[in-house]
Amino acid sequence: MRTTRKVAAALTVGAVALTAAGCSSASSGSGDAQSITIWHNSADNDGIMALYEGFTAETGIQVNLEAIPADGFETAVTTKWATGDRPDVLEYHPTASALALLNASQNMQDLSDMEFVGKSGSLYEQAGNLNGTVYAAITGFPSIFGIFFNKEVLASAGVEAPQTFDELITSCGALKSAGVVPFYESGGSQWPTQILPFLYMADENEGNELGYAFSHNEKQLNGEDSPFVAGLDKYLAVRDACFDPNYTTGTFENAIAEVYAGTAAMTALHSDTYNLWVDAAGGDEDALSAAVGFAGLSKDSATAAFGPGPLGSYMAPKTGDAGKEAAAKQFIEYATGKGYADLIATNEAFPVIEGYDAPAGAGELKLAFKAAYDDGATIGSTGDIAGFDNFPAEVSRLLAGEITAQQLADAMQANVDRASKAAGVEGW
C-alpha cells in the first residue's frame, strides 16, 4: 500500500505519454520456446509472483523476469519500449490510451479469441481493447471508486448513504446540524480531488461510450452541455455544502482516520486503500466493516467507477519469434485459466473471470466493493484521454477558487488536443 498515491493517480488519469516504436528488433524464430521474458512491475504481489513460478512448473518454459521499479514504472517501460526493445510478455496498464500509444494494432498479438474474454462479462467492452480488438488480459480485480462513509454517523443524523450528488448535498445539512463534518476532501494529497468529478459522469459512461467520445474527439470536454463541465460545477456545489474547512490541505490518510473515527461522515477514495482502513481499525477487519460502508455515487444513480490496474494485466508483443509469441499466449492462457484459481486464492481477491469462487470470509466492506462492481460500475470516463496528466493540479486550482469549471475544461481540452495530435490518436 506504500504506492497507493502513485497508483491512484495513474488509475484515475490513465494517460501515458510515449512515442510508439515500430517493429521489434528481435530476430524471427520458430519451434517451441524454452523461455520467455516478462517485463513486470516490482510491486507484483505474492499471487502474481507465484503465477510466474507456476507457469514454469506447468509447462517447463522458463520465465525470465525483468523487474521494472514501481516508482516511475510508466516512464521506465515506455522509455525501453521506445528504443525498440520488446519483452515476450508485458505487464502494463490495460487502458485504450496505453494500447493506442503502444500502437497495439501493429505491436501486440490479438487476444480476442482467447477463452477469458467471453468469461469476463462486459469487462473487455470497457478495458483491454482497442477499437474492438482485445490486446490485454486482466487478472486483477480493479480499483473501485466511490464513497466511504461512517455507518453510525449517518444513522445518528437520520441520513442514508447518498446515491446521487443531489442526495449528497441534501444530506450535508443534516450532518452539519448533528455536529459532524459531512465530507472530508483531500486537497493536500491532490489526486483524490479527481474522484468526485469523474464519479458524476459514471452513470453516463456505460460501455465507456462517454470516455470513447472524449478520447476520439467526438465530444469536447469544454463543449456545450458537457457533462465534464457539469461535473466540475457540481463538485463546487459539494465543496460549498459539504467539505471540511481545511479541504485544500487535507490528506487522504487523514480522511481515512477521520471517517473511521466518526469525526467526518464521508470521503471519496478507491478500494485499493483498504489496507489503510484496516490499519485505522487497529487491524480488526470486523470492526472496520461494522463501522465503515462503501457505495457508488453518480449524477442520477448509485453507480461506481472502476479503474483496471497494471498489476496482473498482460499483453503479448509481436517479437518476430513465432515460438516465443506462441509461448507468450500460452502464459496468458495459464494466467487466466489453470493458474487463476491459485492467483485469487493466494491474494484473497475477487475474481473478474467467471467460474471462480470469491475468497472465503471476505468482510462486509470488501463485499461492498464487489457489489459496486457487479451493480454496473463503469470505467473512469477520463481514464483513456491523452493529455490528462495535469488534471489533479487543475482541480486543485478549481478547489481553491483560482479558476472556474469552464476555464478548467478549456485548459484540459487544449492539452488533450495537443497530446492526441502528437500521439496520432484516431479522431485528431
C-alpha positions as CSV (number, residue, x, y, z in Angstrom):
1,M,0.0,0.0,0.0
2,R,3.0,2.3,0.0
3,T,2.4,3.1,-3.7
4,T,-1.3,4.0,-3.2
5,R,-0.8,7.6,-4.1
6,K,1.0,6.9,-7.4
7,V,-1.3,4.0,-8.4
8,A,-4.4,6.1,-7.7
9,A,-3.2,8.9,-9.9
10,A,-2.5,6.5,-12.7
11,L,-5.8,4.8,-12.4
12,T,-7.8,8.0,-12.5
13,V,-5.9,9.8,-15.2
14,G,-4.8,6.8,-17.2
15,A,-2.9,8.8,-19.8
16,V,0.5,7.6,-20.8
17,A,2.9,9.8,-22.8
18,L,5.2,8.0,-25.2
19,T,6.2,7.7,-28.8
20,A,5.1,4.3,-30.2
21,A,8.0,2.4,-31.6
22,G,7.9,0.4,-34.8
23,C,8.9,-3.1,-35.4
24,S,10.8,-5.2,-32.9
25,S,14.5,-5.7,-33.3
26,A,14.1,-9.4,-32.3
27,S,15.1,-11.9,-34.9
28,S,12.5,-14.3,-36.2
29,G,12.5,-17.8,-34.9
30,S,10.5,-21.0,-34.9
31,G,9.8,-24.1,-32.9
32,D,9.0,-24.4,-29.2
33,A,10.3,-21.7,-26.9
34,Q,12.4,-22.8,-23.9
35,S,11.9,-19.4,-22.2
36,I,10.1,-16.1,-22.3
37,T,11.0,-12.7,-20.9
38,I,8.4,-10.8,-18.9
39,W,8.7,-7.1,-18.1
40,H,6.9,-6.9,-14.7
41,N,6.2,-4.4,-12.1
42,S,8.4,-4.7,-9.0
43,A,5.2,-4.2,-6.8
44,D,3.7,-7.5,-8.0
45,N,2.1,-9.3,-5.1
46,D,2.7,-12.8,-3.8
47,G,-0.1,-14.3,-6.0
48,I,1.3,-12.8,-9.2
49,M,4.9,-13.9,-8.4
50,A,3.6,-17.4,-7.7
51,L,1.9,-17.3,-11.1
52,Y,5.3,-17.0,-12.9
53,E,6.7,-20.0,-11.0
54,G,3.5,-22.0,-11.6
55,F,3.7,-21.4,-15.3
56,T,7.2,-22.8,-15.5
57,A,6.2,-25.8,-13.3
58,E,3.2,-26.5,-15.6
59,T,4.9,-26.0,-19.0
60,G,8.7,-26.3,-18.4
61,I,9.1,-22.9,-20.1
62,Q,11.5,-20.8,-18.1
63,V,10.3,-17.3,-17.2
64,N,12.9,-14.6,-17.2
65,L,11.6,-11.7,-15.1
66,E,12.8,-8.2,-15.9
67,A,11.6,-6.1,-12.9
68,I,10.6,-2.5,-13.7
69,P,10.6,-0.4,-10.5
70,A,7.1,0.6,-9.3
71,D,8.3,4.2,-8.8
72,G,8.5,5.6,-12.2
73,F,7.0,2.4,-13.7
74,E,5.3,4.1,-16.7
75,T,8.3,6.2,-17.7
76,A,10.7,3.2,-17.4
77,V,8.5,1.0,-19.5
78,T,7.8,3.5,-22.2
79,T,11.5,4.6,-22.4
80,K,12.6,1.0,-23.0
81,W,9.7,0.4,-25.4
82,A,10.6,3.5,-27.5
83,T,14.1,2.0,-28.2
84,G,12.5,-0.9,-29.9
85,D,13.2,-3.3,-27.1
86,R,10.4,-5.9,-26.6
87,P,9.6,-8.5,-24.0
88,D,7.6,-11.6,-24.8
89,V,5.0,-10.6,-22.2
90,L,4.4,-7.0,-21.0
91,E,2.6,-6.4,-17.7
92,Y,1.1,-2.9,-18.1
93,H,-2.0,-0.7,-18.0
94,P,-4.8,-2.3,-20.0
95,T,-6.4,1.0,-21.0
96,A,-7.3,2.1,-24.5
97,S,-5.0,5.1,-24.3
98,A,-2.0,2.9,-23.3
99,L,-2.8,0.4,-26.1
100,A,-3.1,3.2,-28.6
101,L,0.2,4.8,-27.6
102,L,1.9,1.5,-27.7
103,N,0.5,1.1,-31.2
104,A,-1.1,-2.2,-30.2
105,S,-2.7,-2.9,-33.6
106,Q,0.9,-3.1,-35.0
107,N,2.9,-4.3,-32.0
108,M,0.6,-6.6,-30.0
109,Q,-0.9,-10.0,-30.6
110,D,-4.7,-10.2,-30.9
111,L,-6.2,-12.0,-27.8
112,S,-9.8,-11.6,-28.8
113,D,-10.5,-15.3,-29.4
114,M,-9.0,-16.4,-26.1
115,E,-11.4,-18.0,-23.6
116,F,-11.0,-15.5,-20.8
117,V,-12.6,-12.7,-22.9
118,G,-16.0,-14.4,-23.0
119,K,-15.8,-15.3,-19.3
120,S,-15.3,-11.8,-18.0
121,G,-18.7,-10.2,-18.5
122,S,-18.6,-6.8,-20.1
123,L,-15.1,-6.0,-18.8
124,Y,-13.5,-6.1,-22.3
125,E,-16.1,-3.8,-23.7
126,Q,-14.6,-1.1,-21.4
127,A,-10.9,-2.1,-21.0
128,G,-8.2,-4.2,-22.6
129,N,-9.4,-3.5,-26.1
130,L,-8.5,-1.0,-28.8
131,N,-11.1,-0.4,-31.5
132,G,-12.9,-3.6,-30.6
133,T,-9.8,-5.9,-30.6
134,V,-8.6,-7.3,-27.3
135,Y,-4.9,-6.9,-26.7
136,A,-4.6,-7.1,-22.9
137,A,-5.7,-9.8,-20.4
138,I,-6.8,-8.6,-17.0
139,T,-6.5,-10.9,-14.0
140,G,-6.7,-8.4,-11.1
141,F,-9.9,-7.1,-9.5
142,P,-10.0,-3.4,-10.5
143,S,-9.9,-0.4,-8.1
144,I,-13.4,0.7,-7.3
145,F,-14.1,4.4,-6.8
146,G,-16.9,5.6,-4.6
147,I,-17.9,6.9,-1.2
148,F,-16.7,5.6,2.1
149,F,-19.0,6.5,5.0
150,N,-19.3,6.1,8.7
151,K,-22.4,4.0,9.3
152,E,-23.2,5.2,12.8
153,V,-22.7,8.8,12.0
154,L,-25.1,8.7,9.1
155,A,-27.7,6.7,11.1
156,S,-27.5,9.1,14.0
157,A,-28.2,12.0,11.7
158,G,-31.1,10.2,10.1
159,V,-29.2,10.1,6.8
160,E,-28.9,7.2,4.3
161,A,-25.8,6.7,2.1
162,P,-26.4,9.1,-0.8
163,Q,-26.8,7.6,-4.2
164,T,-26.7,10.8,-6.3
165,F,-24.9,14.1,-6.0
166,D,-28.1,16.0,-5.1
167,E,-28.8,13.5,-2.3
168,L,-25.2,14.0,-1.1
169,I,-25.7,17.8,-1.0
170,T,-29.0,17.4,0.8
171,S,-27.5,15.1,3.4
172,C,-24.8,17.5,4.3
173,G,-27.2,19.9,6.0
174,A,-28.4,17.2,8.4
175,L,-24.9,16.1,9.1
176,K,-23.8,19.6,9.9
177,S,-26.7,20.0,12.3
178,A,-25.5,16.8,14.0
179,G,-22.1,18.5,14.6
180,V,-20.1,16.4,12.2
181,V,-18.0,17.3,9.1
182,P,-20.2,15.9,6.3
183,F,-17.4,15.3,3.8
184,Y,-13.6,15.2,4.1
185,E,-11.8,16.2,0.9
186,S,-8.1,15.5,0.5
187,G,-6.9,18.6,-1.4
188,G,-3.4,18.3,0.1
189,S,-2.9,14.9,-1.4
190,Q,-4.3,16.3,-4.7
191,W,-5.1,13.0,-6.5
192,P,-8.4,12.3,-4.6
193,T,-9.9,15.6,-5.8
194,Q,-10.4,13.9,-9.2
195,I,-12.7,11.3,-7.9
196,L,-15.9,13.2,-7.4
197,P,-15.8,15.0,-10.8
198,F,-15.5,11.7,-12.7
199,L,-17.9,9.8,-10.4
200,Y,-20.5,12.4,-11.5
201,M,-20.2,11.1,-15.1
202,A,-20.1,7.4,-14.2
203,D,-23.8,6.6,-15.0
204,E,-23.3,8.2,-18.4
205,N,-20.4,6.1,-19.3
206,E,-21.9,2.6,-19.9
207,G,-19.7,0.7,-22.2
208,N,-17.2,3.6,-22.0
209,E,-19.3,5.5,-24.6
210,L,-18.6,8.8,-23.0
211,G,-14.9,8.1,-22.4
212,Y,-14.6,7.0,-26.1
213,A,-16.3,10.1,-27.3
214,F,-13.9,12.3,-25.3
215,S,-10.8,10.4,-26.3
216,H,-11.7,10.3,-30.0
217,N,-12.7,13.9,-30.4
218,E,-16.4,13.1,-30.9
219,K,-17.2,15.1,-27.8
220,Q,-15.3,18.0,-26.2
221,L,-14.6,18.4,-22.5
222,N,-15.4,22.0,-22.7
223,G,-18.3,21.8,-25.2
224,E,-21.8,23.0,-24.8
225,D,-23.8,20.9,-22.3
226,S,-20.6,19.0,-21.5
227,P,-21.1,16.5,-18.6
228,F,-17.4,17.2,-17.7
229,V,-18.2,20.9,-17.0
230,A,-21.4,19.9,-15.2
231,G,-19.5,17.5,-13.0
232,L,-17.0,20.2,-12.1
233,D,-19.7,22.7,-11.3
234,K,-21.5,20.1,-9.1
235,Y,-18.1,19.4,-7.4
236,L,-18.0,23.1,-6.4
237,A,-21.6,22.8,-5.1
238,V,-20.5,19.8,-2.9
239,R,-17.5,21.8,-1.7
240,D,-19.7,24.7,-0.6
241,A,-22.3,22.5,1.1
242,C,-20.2,19.6,2.5
243,F,-16.5,19.9,2.7
244,D,-14.3,20.2,5.8
245,P,-13.0,23.8,6.1
246,N,-9.5,22.5,5.5
247,Y,-10.3,20.9,2.2
248,T,-7.3,22.4,0.4
249,T,-4.8,20.9,2.8
250,G,-6.4,17.6,3.9
251,T,-4.8,14.3,3.1
252,F,-6.3,11.0,2.2
253,E,-4.6,9.4,5.2
254,N,-6.4,11.8,7.5
255,A,-9.6,11.3,5.6
256,I,-9.4,7.6,6.4
257,A,-8.7,8.2,10.1
258,E,-11.5,10.8,10.5
259,V,-14.2,8.8,8.7
260,Y,-13.3,5.7,10.7
261,A,-13.3,7.7,14.0
262,G,-16.7,9.4,13.0
263,T,-15.4,13.0,13.1
264,A,-16.2,13.1,9.4
265,A,-19.1,11.3,7.8
266,M,-17.8,10.6,4.2
267,T,-14.9,10.7,1.8
268,A,-14.2,9.7,-1.8
269,L,-11.4,7.2,-2.3
270,H,-10.9,3.9,-4.0
271,S,-10.8,0.3,-2.9
272,D,-7.1,-0.1,-3.0
273,T,-6.9,2.0,0.2
274,Y,-8.4,-0.9,2.0
275,N,-5.3,-1.9,4.0
276,L,-5.0,1.7,5.3
277,W,-8.6,1.4,6.5
278,V,-7.7,-1.8,8.3
279,D,-4.8,0.0,9.9
280,A,-7.1,2.7,11.1
281,A,-9.2,0.0,12.7
282,G,-6.2,-1.4,14.5
283,G,-6.0,-4.4,12.2
284,D,-9.5,-5.5,13.1
285,E,-11.4,-6.1,9.8
286,D,-14.6,-7.0,11.5
287,A,-14.6,-3.7,13.4
288,L,-13.8,-1.9,10.2
289,S,-16.8,-3.5,8.4
290,A,-19.0,-2.7,11.3
291,A,-18.0,1.0,11.2
292,V,-17.5,1.8,7.6
293,G,-19.5,1.3,4.4
294,F,-18.9,1.9,0.7
295,A,-21.2,2.7,-2.1
296,G,-21.3,4.1,-5.6
297,L,-22.3,7.7,-6.3
298,S,-23.1,9.4,-9.6
299,K,-25.3,12.1,-11.2
300,D,-28.5,10.1,-11.2
301,S,-27.7,6.7,-9.6
302,A,-25.5,4.8,-7.2
303,T,-23.1,3.9,-10.0
304,A,-19.4,3.4,-9.0
305,A,-16.4,3.8,-11.3
306,F,-13.6,1.4,-11.7
307,G,-10.0,1.5,-13.0
308,P,-8.2,-1.6,-14.1
309,G,-4.6,-1.5,-12.9
310,P,-1.3,-2.7,-14.4
311,L,-0.6,-5.5,-11.9
312,G,-1.6,-8.8,-13.4
313,S,-2.6,-7.2,-16.7
314,Y,-0.7,-8.7,-19.6
315,M,-0.1,-8.1,-23.3
316,A,1.8,-10.2,-25.8
317,P,4.1,-8.1,-28.0
318,K,4.9,-9.2,-31.5
319,T,8.6,-10.1,-31.4
320,G,9.1,-11.8,-34.7
321,D,9.9,-15.1,-32.9
322,A,7.0,-17.4,-33.6
323,G,7.9,-19.8,-30.8
324,K,8.1,-17.2,-28.2
325,E,5.0,-15.4,-29.4
326,A,3.1,-18.7,-29.0
327,A,4.6,-19.2,-25.5
328,A,3.5,-15.7,-24.5
329,K,-0.1,-16.5,-25.4
330,Q,0.4,-19.8,-23.5
331,F,1.4,-17.8,-20.4
332,I,-1.7,-15.6,-20.8
333,E,-3.9,-18.7,-21.2
334,Y,-2.4,-20.2,-18.0
335,A,-2.7,-16.9,-16.1
336,T,-6.4,-16.6,-17.0
337,G,-7.1,-20.4,-16.7
338,K,-5.3,-23.1,-14.9
339,G,-3.3,-20.7,-12.7
340,Y,-6.1,-18.3,-12.0
341,A,-7.7,-20.1,-9.1
342,D,-4.3,-20.2,-7.2
343,L,-3.8,-16.5,-8.0
344,I,-7.1,-15.3,-6.5
345,A,-6.8,-17.7,-3.5
346,T,-3.3,-16.5,-2.7
347,N,-4.3,-12.9,-2.9
348,E,-7.7,-13.4,-1.3
349,A,-9.0,-11.4,-4.3
350,F,-12.3,-11.3,-6.1
351,P,-12.3,-12.9,-9.5
352,V,-13.0,-11.0,-12.7
353,I,-13.3,-14.2,-14.7
354,E,-16.4,-16.3,-14.3
355,G,-16.3,-19.8,-12.8
356,Y,-14.1,-19.0,-9.7
357,D,-15.2,-18.6,-6.1
358,A,-14.9,-15.4,-4.2
359,P,-12.5,-15.6,-1.2
360,A,-13.9,-17.2,1.9
361,G,-14.5,-14.9,4.8
362,A,-14.4,-11.6,3.0
363,G,-15.6,-8.8,5.2
364,E,-18.6,-6.7,4.6
365,L,-16.6,-3.7,3.4
366,K,-14.7,-5.8,0.8
367,L,-18.0,-7.3,-0.3
368,A,-19.3,-3.8,-0.9
369,F,-16.5,-3.2,-3.4
370,K,-17.6,-6.3,-5.3
371,A,-21.2,-5.4,-5.1
372,A,-20.5,-1.9,-6.5
373,Y,-18.5,-3.5,-9.4
374,D,-21.3,-6.1,-10.1
375,D,-24.0,-3.5,-10.0
376,G,-22.9,-1.8,-13.1
377,A,-19.7,0.2,-12.3
378,T,-18.3,1.9,-15.4
379,I,-14.7,2.6,-16.3
380,G,-13.5,6.1,-15.4
381,S,-14.5,8.2,-18.3
382,T,-11.4,10.3,-18.3
383,G,-9.0,7.4,-17.9
384,D,-8.2,7.0,-21.6
385,I,-7.7,10.6,-22.6
386,A,-4.3,11.6,-23.8
387,G,-3.0,14.8,-22.2
388,F,-5.0,14.4,-19.0
389,D,-1.9,14.1,-16.7
390,N,-2.2,17.6,-15.1
391,F,-5.8,17.2,-14.2
392,P,-5.1,16.9,-10.4
393,A,-3.2,20.2,-10.4
394,E,-6.0,21.9,-12.3
395,V,-8.7,20.6,-9.9
396,S,-6.6,21.9,-7.0
397,R,-6.8,25.3,-8.6
398,L,-10.5,24.9,-9.1
399,L,-10.9,23.9,-5.5
400,A,-9.0,26.9,-4.3
401,G,-11.2,29.3,-6.3
402,E,-8.4,30.3,-8.7
403,I,-10.3,29.2,-11.9
404,T,-13.8,28.3,-12.9
405,A,-15.1,25.0,-14.1
406,Q,-15.3,26.3,-17.7
407,Q,-11.7,27.6,-17.6
408,L,-10.5,24.3,-16.3
409,A,-12.3,22.4,-19.1
410,D,-10.9,24.8,-21.7
411,A,-7.4,24.2,-20.5
412,M,-7.8,20.5,-20.3
413,Q,-9.3,20.4,-23.8
414,A,-6.3,22.3,-25.2
415,N,-4.0,19.8,-23.5
416,V,-5.9,16.9,-24.9
417,D,-5.9,18.4,-28.4
418,R,-2.1,18.8,-28.3
419,A,-1.3,15.4,-26.8
420,S,-3.8,13.5,-29.0
421,K,-2.4,15.0,-32.2
422,A,1.2,14.3,-31.2
423,A,0.3,10.7,-30.4
424,G,-1.7,10.2,-33.6
425,V,-4.8,9.3,-31.7
426,E,-7.8,8.5,-34.0
427,G,-10.1,11.5,-34.4
428,W,-7.4,14.1,-34.4
